[in-house]
Amino acid sequence: MHLYGPYSHEVAQELHDVIEMELLKEDNLNMGFTQGTACETYLKQHEREIETYRNKLDAVLERFGSFSPLLLELYATTHFIATARYQTYGAVTKQEVYYGSSPGVGE
């Protein structure tokens, strides 16, 4: 799942764990994931906790649910770069994130 960066050991471990628990299974044909055999049981067991976050989960799924893992990784990497640049330079434009120029460099 890691093509662009930055690599997250925590995310990789969580993904490994849910695959091991058979909550998800890898869909190598489509480079994605599908529901695992234990998913329905897990959802029923944790229905109360899930309901607490239902609105947030629905919003995330509405916004990103149709994205491929590759596109999600690209979005996450872009967000990481924008955040890091903002913390370093303050205000950052889309062009600075897309093309990597630093504020004040090359002006």
N, C-alpha and C positions, 0 to 999 in steps of 0.2 A: 504494500500500500504506500510505501515511501518512495516517491520519485523526485519531488521538488525540494523538500526540506522545510524547515528544520525538523530533524527526526525527533520524535517523542517516545522515549522508552515507556513512559506510563501509558500512552495510548496504545502502543504495540502490545503491551502486557494485557491491558483490558480487552483488546480485540482477541488476543490469544485465549484468554480466559472464557469469553462468551462463546467462542467456537468450541473449546473443550467441553463446556457445559451443554453444548448443542442448542444454544439459544439462537445462534446464527450458523449458517453454513456458507462456505465460499462458493461463489458461482463463477468458476474460472472461465466459462464460455463468454460471459458478459462482463467480466472483471468487476464483479460486485458481490453482494451478499443476499441471501434469502433467509427466510424464517427457518430455524432449526426445529428438530423434532420435539424439543423440550420447551419451546417458546410459549405455547398456549398455557401449559401448566404453570410456568413461571409467572406469566401475566396474571393468572387467576390468584396465585399465592400472594402477589404483591399489589393487588388491585387498590387497596387503600392508599398506599404510598404513591402509586401512579396517579390516582385521582387528585391528590394534593397538587400535582404539577401539570394537570391535564391541559390547561390553557397555554402554558409555556411550551409544553411538548407539541401541542397542535400547531402553534405558531412556527416553531422550528421546522416541523414536518411540512407545513404549507410552503414555507420559504425555500427549504433545501431538500425536501424529500425526493424530488425527481432527479437530483444531481448524482452523477456517477462518483465513485470514490476518487477518481482522478481529478474531477472538477472540484470536489470538496477540498482535496489536498491543495490545489492551486489557490482556492479562496483563502484557506487557512494560512498559506505561506504569504500571500499578499497582505493579509491582515497583520501577520507577524512583522513583516518589513515595514508597513505603515506605522505600526505602534512603536517599533524600535527607532525609526527615523524621527517620529514625533518626540519621543523621550530624549533623543540626542539633540535635535535641531529646533524643536518647537513646532510651529505650523508647517505642514507639509502638503504639497499639491499632489494631485494624481500623477502628473507627469514625472515628478521626482520619484514617486514609488515605481511607476512603470519603467522608467528609463535609468534610474539610479543616480541622477545628478544630485549633488549636494547643494543646499542653499548657499549662494555666494560664490560657488566654484564655476569658473568659466564665464563669468559675467563681464 
